[in-house]
Amino acid sequence: GEAGGTADAEGADGAVEVKDKTEEEGSAEEGKEEDPAAAPAPAPVTLLSSVSNKSLGAGTVDVRLWRHFRSAIPGLSTLEPNGRRGQRLLEGCRKLKHLLSMLPSGKVTVETLGRNDEDVTLSATREVLRDLCEVDVEALASLIREALEGAATTAASDVSSVELMGGGCRIPFVRDAVLASLGRDPSDDNDGILSRGLDDTSVALGAAALCDDEVGRRLVVADAAADAAADADEMEVDPTEADRKRRSDLLAAETAMAALDAEMRRRSEARNRIEAHVLEMRSARHGTHGSHLPDSSTLDAHLNEVDDWLFSEECDDLDLKGMERKLAEVLEKTNGMCSEYFAAVREEEKEKERQMEEEAKRAEAEREAEGGDDGDGNDDDHDNRKLPKKRRLEIVMKNKNEANELLKDGNYRHAAARYAKALTHCSKFFDLTPEDREEVDAVRLSLHLNMSLAYIKLEKPDNALRSCNDALDIDGANVKALYRRATIYYEKKKWTECQKDLGKAAEGAPEDKAIKKLEARLEQQIKRQKAKEKKMAKKMFG
């Protein structure tokens, strides 16, 4: 036969099964040719062994990362697993795990997690993750060995395919551990031995069929030949009263579970809105209208009280109606305390709406000037066609916002690529008015500046220099572009160019501390350079 296996790593537990797939010998009469168009008969599958480990799963990886960062980052050693800060660290660890399933290294920023509510960056590589989970790798290998030993007649070399299920199997070291346990080199192609061909529906139906059979019922027809004969003879079997009752009961149970799921989803949404409200109000003090907020002691006391409640047993035990009442109470109290702030926010939103309406009118006027929509769907987003300025700008800003999020989380290479994509779309505008050109140039300037920062973080000074030059081509007096280019020249030891850019930057921002600091460092370097040149001249000419 042909041996195969399944590996499931999801949630907090893992499982391994070994199955045997045997092709049945044909029963055709001697000398009778087979019909090449006939569908092959399904090969029977025999379950040879099945083992599981309730403490081995994708959730274990989250816990390993949580413990690592709790001990490695100053200020996190007092975190409790069930506390609000501990849960936010755990969520950050989950995001980092998912990122490392796709990239060799990753960074995730967890806002206001530190001792003084400062942001904390979680960074790791795949190698670090594997080291942290070394015990779990060995436990998985042991589980696979146990499954193979339980199969008795199957050796690791006999396994021809492995079906991976569960999100944990996307983690590279899990895949490598499976291959190594079967005597395969993880660096080789392995002839496609690992597969993720089964979707969630197939897995769920298979599990339901097994459970149904264990209690004496048949969810599927086991005898394929008899089933085919029944279809051929158009046999119809009327359901018994017991069958009808069972179906009715199952339908009622499914309806009840669907209603419960919907209620739990609405409850979670209400709780998430409370938590999002707390985070939004904490960051509001540093925003545009932060000066309209009440004193920090009053507002912070309210937010801390709500934050503590979110991680209390009272919150856990609350039903949907209770959670919605709590949401209304929190919003009402916050609105009463911060009425001036929300009034300023509403005024800003009205102004934005007014500007958007004007922009829509300008875009409509442009479309009419171009002959309007031809009615055949040519307003779609295709790069090889002329798009209205409003639609093209939406694409640019979408890419820019995504790049900003990547940059914020420390994914600099992907951020630079996304900024480049946004700039590509910027080159596709056409027939812009002087005002529109000014608006687009402002966006292009911002993209070049952000891309220069991403390249600086990637330690690619030449790329960063080009981005700064592109920014200065748009605005030759831009302080941020001049300062960044000056820092690049400083690292390249081009003192003259650095001094020139710093001089221009200081004219635009004479009180900027960063500029003054770099000027002081540059002055020291120039003095050292002059002293070195003087010493060399003395040696040469006496």
BELCORKA-V871794 format. One line per field, one symbol per residue. ss: DSSP state (a for helix, b for strand, c for the rest). psi: psi as a letter, one per 30 degrees, with the letter a starting at -180 (. if undefined). burial: b if it has 9 or more other C-alpha atoms within 8 Angstrom, else e. A space follows every 10 residues. Layout:
# BELCORKA-V871794
ss=???
psi=???
burial=???
This chain:
# BELCORKA-V871794
ss=cbbbbbbbbb ccbbbbbbbb bbcccccccc cccccccccc cccbbbbbbb bbbccccaaa aaaaaaaaaa aacccccccc cccaaaaaaa aaaaaaaaaa ccccbbbbbb cccccccccb bbbbbaaaaa aacaaaaaaa aaaaaaaaaa accccaaabb bbbbbcaaaa caaaaaaaaa acccccccca aacbbcccca aaaaaaaaaa aaaacccccc cccaaaaaaa aacccccccc aaaaaaaaaa aaaaaaaaaa aaaaaaaaaa aaaaaaaaaa aaaaccccca aacccaaaaa aaaaaaaaaa ccaaaaacca aaaaaaaaaa aaaaaaacaa aaaaaaaaaa aaaaaaaaaa aaaaaaaaac cccccccccc ccccccccaa aaaaaaaaaa aaaaaaaacc caaaaaaaaa aaaaaacccc cccaaaaaaa aaaaaaaaaa aaaaaaaccc aaaaaaaaaa aaaaccccaa aaaaaaaaaa acccaaaaaa aaaaaaaacc ccaaaaaaaa aaaaaaaaaa aaaaaaaaaa ac
psi=ljkllkkkjk bgllkkkklk jkkkklglkk fkkkjffkkk kkkkkkjelk lljfgjaefe eeeeeeeeee ffkkfffgkk egleeeeeee eeeeeeeeef fflfllkkkj khfaehglkk kkklleeeee eegeeeeeee eeeeeeeeef fdgkleffjf lkjkkkffff kefeeeeeee fggkjfflfg hhekkhfkle eeeeeeeeee eeefggljfl kejeeeeeee eeghkkjkkl eeeeeeeeee eeeeeeeeee eeeeeeeeee eeeeeeeeee fefffgaegf ffllleeeee eeeeeeeeef gleeeefkae eeeeeeeeee eeeeeeehee eeeeeeeeee eeeeeeeeee eeeeeeeeff gakggggggl jkfglkllee eeeeeeeeee eeeeeeeegg ieeeeeeeee eeeeeffgll hkleeeeeee eeeeeeeeee eeeeeeefhi eeeeeeeeee effejfgkee eeeeeeeeee ffhieeeeee eeeeefefif gkeeeeeeee eeeeeeeeee eeeeeeeeee f.
burial=ebbbbbbbbb ebbbbbbbbb bbeeeeeeee eeeeeeeeee eeeeeebbbb bbbeebbbbb bbbbbbebbb beeeebeebe eebbbbbbbb ebbbbbbebb beeebbbbbb ebbbeeebbb bbbbbbeebb ebbeeebebb bebbbbbbeb beebebeebb bbbbbbbbbb bbebbbbbbb bbebebeeee eeeebeebee eebeeeebbe ebbeeeeeee eeeeeebeeb eeeeeeeeee eeebeeeeee eeeeeeeeee eebbebbeeb bebbbeebee ebebbeeebb ebbeeeeebb eebeebbbbb beeebeeeeb eebbeebeeb eeeebeebee bbebbeeeee eeeeeeeebb eebeebbeee eebeeeeeee eeeeeebbbb bbbebbbebb ebbbbbbebb bbbbbbebbb bbbebbeebe ebeeeebeeb beebbbbbbb bbbbbbeeeb bebbbbbbbb bbeeeebbbe bbbbbbbbbb eeebbebbbe bbebbbebee eeeebbebbe ebeebbeeee eeeeeebeee ee
